[in-house]
Amino acid sequence: MMIRTTLTVTLKMVFILSASPNGRNLHDSADIHAIMIQDKVRTSTYARFILGNSILFTDAVVLDVGCGTGILSLFAAKAGAKRVFSVDASKIAEKAEKIVEANGLSDVITVVRGKVEDIQLPEDVKVDIIISEWMGYALLYESMLDSVLVARDRFLKPDGVMAPSDCRMMFSLCDATEIYKDRIGFWDDVYGALTTSDSSFKTSDACTQVLT
Ligand SMILES: C[S@@+](CC[C@H](N)C(=O)[O-])C[C@H]1O[C@@H](n2cnc3c(N)ncnc32)[C@H](O)[C@@H]1O
C-alpha cells in the first residue's frame, strides 16, 4: 500500500522587503501560538496529514521539533503514536506540558524544553517520524530549517520519515507601490512632526502581505 508521506506546503505570494533576525523570543507568549493555530490552512493541513495517516503513525516514535503548544504532538498521539517527544526552546514548553496533562496524554507525550541541537532524548532513542512546523513567511523568515536538519541527523532512524519532506516556494512579480507608501514611505513624514533619515526604521523588519 502506498503511504503518502509528503506534506507539501504551498505559499501564496508573500512580499518581503527585508528581514533581520533579532534577539526577541516571539514564541514565549501564548498569543503568537494562538495566531498560528488559528491559521486554518496551516493547522488543518497538518491535522489532515497526521490524522489521515494513522497507518504511518500507529506505534511510531515521533519527534515534534518546535512543538509550541504541542498541537502537532497531540495530533500524532491521536493518530496512534506510541511515544512522542515534543521539543521547544522557548517558555511555551511549560504550557505545552500542562496541555498534555490536561488531555490525559502524559504517558505518551514527553515535553522537553531546550534547543533541539542541545537536548538529549532518553536512552538515546531514535525516532520513526519527525514532524515540525518550521516555516516562516515565504519559508525562510524566522525559519528553523537548519535546526530541523540537525534533528534529522541526530534523531531520525535511517528509514525514518520527515514531515513535511518537501516544500514549494513560489515567486511572482507584483506592484507594491501602495504597500510601500503605507508601510515604508510612512516614516518620511509622520503627522508633519517626525521625519527620519534612520533607514533602519524602514528596513529592519520584514514587510509581509498575503496576496490572494
Ligand atoms: C512556528 S512555531 C510552531 C509551533 C507548533 N509546532 C505549531 O504548529 O503550532 C515554531 C516553534 O519552534 C520553536 N523553536 C525554534 N527553534 C527551535 C530549536 N532550535 N529547538 C527547539 N525549538 C525551537 C519556537 O520556540 C516555536 O515555538
The ligand as an ORCA input file, in Angstrom:
! r2SCAN-3c Opt
* xyz 0 1
  C       6.317     28.160     14.051
  S       6.309     27.630     15.762
  C       5.366     26.136     15.626
  C       4.681     25.718     16.920
  C       3.814     24.467     16.814
  N       4.535     23.338     16.296
  C       2.583     24.700     15.975
  O       2.486     24.113     14.895
  O       1.707     25.484     16.380
  C       7.972     27.092     15.953
  C       8.406     26.747     17.368
  O       9.735     26.230     17.295
  C      10.476     26.647     18.424
  N      11.905     26.573     18.060
  C      12.579     27.385     17.203
  N      13.859     26.970     17.069
  C      13.990     25.867     17.862
  C      15.085     24.982     18.151
  N      16.280     25.155     17.593
  N      14.887     23.967     19.026
  C      13.654     23.797     19.614
  N      12.593     24.605     19.368
  C      12.749     25.620     18.504
  C       9.941     28.033     18.727
  O      10.146     28.361     20.085
  C       8.454     27.888     18.344
  O       7.665     27.591     19.470
*
